[in-house]
Amino acid sequence: MPAETHMQGDPLGRDEILKLVKDRLGEILEVEPSS
């Protein structure tokens, strides 16, 4: 079984990827992600 079980379904669009990256960077840098 592949480890990437969260990647099932349609591939993420550009907007979804940008949102995920911003959220992750916000957590890493301990800042609030700007909209």
C-alpha positions in Angstrom: 0.0 0.0 0.0 1.4 3.4 -0.9 2.3 5.8 1.9 0.6 8.7 0.0 -3.0 7.7 1.0 -4.0 11.3 1.2 -3.3 11.8 -2.5 -6.2 9.7 -3.7 -8.7 11.3 -6.0 -8.3 14.2 -8.3 -4.9 15.9 -8.4 -4.8 19.2 -6.5 -5.3 22.4 -8.5 -2.9 25.4 -8.3 -5.1 27.2 -5.8 -5.2 24.2 -3.4 -1.5 23.7 -3.6 -0.8 27.4 -2.9 -3.2 27.3 0.1 -1.4 24.2 1.5 2.0 25.7 1.0 0.9 29.0 2.7 -0.6 27.1 5.6 2.6 24.9 6.0 4.9 27.9 5.8 2.7 29.8 8.3 3.2 26.9 10.8 6.9 26.6 10.1 7.6 30.3 10.4 5.0 30.7 13.2 3.2 33.5 11.4 -0.4 34.0 10.3 -0.8 33.1 6.6 -2.1 36.2 4.7 -5.1 35.6 2.4 
